[in-house]
């Protein structure tokens, strides 16, 4: 299976892709699907399809079909990450530029300890949505989100923020607003900023504990002490600085949702969007090690890749994407190839696919099944660090074919189908 740069996309990028282009996105990138993406999809369930020959269910279902299901994972919600950092349980240096996956369970079988990542609720939901199946609870959540968005008063939010921060000049550009934000962060009394920031971010009850811990840590600079807290607070201060200006065109309540994507920027190498708000703002919050790719540029590249692979002979394509497109073309005219060169610089020297002997493949499958079905949860307090684990298992539901492509060889797909039918017959006997 391919690897690839860690990518965060928003809805605007994904919905511009054809199914074939989305399959290649999933093949060449490791998609970090952030919670706000699922929220945007749900919100579409309440969308009125004016002048469109479709329904909200078809719209969300079509988007779910294009959502990566192979090389993807759902990121932990930003508020849980913030709370973990404030409690000293999250070190941002260990998670930068990669997803914070949820749902891992430490298990033990004999003397071996490992971790099993099961399919997340969000991933299960996307599979259902692709089948046009929606729960009543999801419809109620969709209604709540659209109602919440309609009630947001951005002007009042900005005024409260700026009144608390004191008199600062109006920014003359978005870059200037970013610089003013940094000046505020670095020059206001840090204890006041901690308490103020926790109130703004919705957890004022943590203020006394956090301030006490900060004092116990010899009053470290806040960027060093709690970098993710500073990242989130900076985004909110920046937004409130630019709201009273004309630097952002057509400001609307939904920008409050667009803003939430920026909370997850530390957990990717590449962020892509076609949304004008993200095009203007996201690059200002990316580090020098990250890249912003316009959604139109990504689509154009995937379209070019798709045209290339669809021209291959059928006997080649029937070997499956994981065989003939394990890595991108050795051609730097492709954006995807250039991104691989940046984030996986040794990929050109990787060994070709190795055919695993059937007996070894069967033994490995038996071992994985044994750990999955017979291992027991590790009791609380007896866990080990990730580096000490003997194995890690990630469970996923992956469609063997999608669009014009087989992901595995036709032989493997037919063999798995035969095994599933045999198992079903045994279970029913």
Secondary structure, DSSP 8 states (H G I E B T S, - for coil): -----EEEE-HHHHTTS-HHHHHHHHHHSEEEE-HHHHHHHHHGGG---TT-SS-HHHHHHHHHHHS--SSEEEB--HHHHHHHHHTT---GGGTTTS--B--EEEEEETTEEEEEE---HHHHHHHHHHTT---HHHHHHHHHHHHHHHH--HHHHHHHHHHHH------SSHHHHHHHHHHHHHHS-HHHHHHHHHHHTT-GGGHHHHHHHHHHTTT--HHHH-HHHHHHHHHHHHHHHHHTSSSSSS--TTHHHHHHHHTTGGG-SEEEE--HHHHHHGGGG--TT-EEEEHHHHHHHHHHHHHHHHTS-HHHHTT-HHHHTSS--S-TTSHHHHHHHHH-TTGGG--------HHHHHHHHHHHHHHHHH-EE--TT----GGG-SEEEE-----SEETTEESS-HHHHHHHHHHHHHHHHHHH-
